[in-house]
């Protein structure tokens, strides 16, 4: 595969597994006990709904869609859930699904990235399916982090950057 295709796959794996998932894990640590299924009102997602939804999306788009396996996703149930598994179990399942997705497209070649797929009734390419999932994961990670910070209060401890260190490096 040309370097740009390999770099795209490598960066996509890095964002899903090594950037966004650890951010969800950190936010989950800050989330107060009992707030996993909290939602401001019906129709809004809870932290738990976000985890279920991300796992379902990755499984459908990457594991089943690009891996061309059976798609048994019940998307609506991800949003209806108001209780269920604890956060550790949901995060483990999400990590396992990310690992399965990575195994699916880690060995993609240029033809796989440009090949046509139909996923969730959308016509797409391998590259666009991966791009969709990474973007979708990013968006919902921010949503879950916001929930955790809001529920934890001003001393939530959720931070991803050391501003002082970055400023010192930039300003010498």
Secondary structure by P-SEA (a helix, b strand, c coil): ccaaaaaaaaaaaaaacccaaaaaaaaaaaccccccccccccccccaaaaaaaaaaaaaacccccccccccccaaaaaaaccccccaaaaaaaaaaaaaaaaaaccccccccccbbbbcccccccaaaaaaaaaaaaaaaaaaaaaaaaaaacccccccccaaaaaaaaaac
